C-alpha cells in the first residue's frame, strides 16, 4: 500500500504541472496541427480512408477524435477544444508512463529507488513538455514500457495473461509510433539470453508466452499494412527496413506555378532549412545521440545513470537486495537490450537521414530512469555517510533535498524563458485578427499554420503554396518576420512575392509587451501577370 501512495503522490504532482501547462498553452505544436487535422477527418470520413491518406500512424489522432466531443461539450466547439483534447490524450499517456517505470525500477531495485525514478521522470523538463504537447510520442512511450514491464513478468512466470497484455501493448504501440516495431525483436533477444544465462532456471510455459508476444503484434502490423498499403510512410522506418522512400504518385496534371514564377531560382520549399550541421558518419551520429541524451537527462541525472550502472552491486548491497550474486533480473536485461536495439536503429536513422531531434532520444531517457535513480540514491547515501549525520538530521537532509529538487524542476518548467509556447502568442493574435476581419469566402496562406487553425478560415499551408498563388480567393498571407529576414533563397522568394503582390496590414509580437514584430499579415492582391517580378 505504501508504494501505491508514493506513486499516487507523484502522479498527482505531475498532473498539476500538466494542468498549469495546458492553461498556459495558446496553440498546439506545429507537428500537432497535422495530427489534429487527421483527428478531424476521423470524425467525418471512413476511418480506413483516413488511415490510407495519413502520413502518420493513426492511434493518437483517433483517440483525439474520440475525446474532442466531450471537451467541446464542456467548453464549446472550436480550435481550443481540439487543442485541449489533443493535450489531454498526451497528458494521460504521460501520467500512464510513470506506472511501468515505477514497477520496472521496483523489480530491479526496490520501492525507494522506484519512487526516485518516477519522480525524476515526472520532473524532467523535456519529458514534461512532450507529455502536454499535441504529439503522439507520449502514447508510444507508455505502450513501449508497458510492453517491457508485462513481457518481463511473462518471461519470468510463463503466464499467458501477462504475455497477451504485452503483445496487445506492443501492437497498439506500433499504431502510435513506428519505433514500437522493435519490441518483438527485443523480447525475442531477452528470451534467448534468458535461456543461456547460467543462473536462471528454465521458465514454465515460456514458449507459449513468447509465441503470443511475437505473433500478436504481427497481426497489428499486418492489419495496418493491409489497410495502408505499406509498412509505414515514416522515412526513417522505411530506410531502416531497406524499403527506401515510397514511390511518389504520378500527377496526371502538373502542379504549375504562374508564369513569371516558374524560374528555377525561385524557392518554394515548405520550410526553412535547419541551421544544424547534418550528421555524417557513425562516430558523429553517436556523439550527437550521446549529447542529446546527456542534455535531456539534465546532465546531473545522466551522470547518475553512469554511476548507477557502474555501481549497481553497491546499490543492491545498500538496499539489502538478496540477489547480489545472481545475474541481472529479466527487467534489467529487457531495458538494456531495448536500449541497445533502439540505439542501433537510431544510429542508422541519423546516418541515413542526417538529422536528430530531441524527441528521438526520449525512449533512451526513459530506459535510463532505474539506473539514474539508483545512482542518485547511492550518491545521497554516500554523502550522508561522509557527513556522519544523525538519523534525525539525515531524514531532514533527505526532505530538504527533495523539496529543493522539486522546486528547481518546477521553476525550470514554469520559467518563461524556457516556455516554448509563449512564442506562439503572435500567431494566436493574428488568427483572432483574421477571424474578425476576413470576409466570407476569403482564404489565407499561413506559412506556419497556427493562425489559420485559430481563425478556422479556409486556406493553405506553405506545403501548398503553388496552389495558393493560383487561387483567386486568396486574400491574406501570414508569415513570420524571421522567414522574411532569412538570407536563404526561400526567404528571397517570399520577400519578392509579397513586395510584388502584397500590402502589409498589421504586425504582432512574439509575446505580450514585446515591441519587436514577429508575425506579419499581408493583404494579397493576385496580379494579372507575374511577369516583371524582381528577385
Order of alpha helices (4+ residues) and beta strands (2+ residues): alpha-alpha-alpha-alpha-alpha-alpha-alpha-alpha-alpha-alpha-alpha-alpha-alpha-alpha-alpha-alpha-alpha-alpha-alpha-alpha-beta-alpha-beta-alpha-beta-alpha-alpha-beta-beta
